[in-house]
Amino acid sequence: MSSLDSLASASCREKTGVGTSRCLFDGRYPGVAQWPLLARAQQARWLELRAAVSLARLWRAHSRRDDARELLAGIYGWFTEGFDTLDLVEAKALLEALA
């Protein structure tokens, strides 16, 4: 579980007493979907990638595979180097799983 996933889960449980996935999809924790956009606004590409991977995993678990693939592919395609780093290796593996 990534640190973003852990943060969302802890925050969601603290606010509502339920897990992250339930909060995400019943509207109690809408901020998770904004994480990639917040990172983009800060011009933090690595953070944007991590946020997108976390969100894509959640969407995949809730049958939103196309949305997850579209989000992650757009961010992954921006990178031109560093493909041996753990973040990009995980993103590529998730993209392949979503294909």
WOLIN-V399488 format. One record per helix or strand of 3 or more residues. SS is the DSSP state (A for helix, B for strand). FROM is the first residue (numbers start at 1). TO is the last residue. If there is no record, write none. Layout:
BEGIN
ss:SS from:FROM to:TO
ss:SS from:FROM to:TO
END
This chain:
BEGIN
ss:A from:3 to:16
ss:A from:20 to:26
ss:A from:30 to:41
ss:A from:45 to:61
ss:A from:65 to:76
ss:A from:86 to:98
END
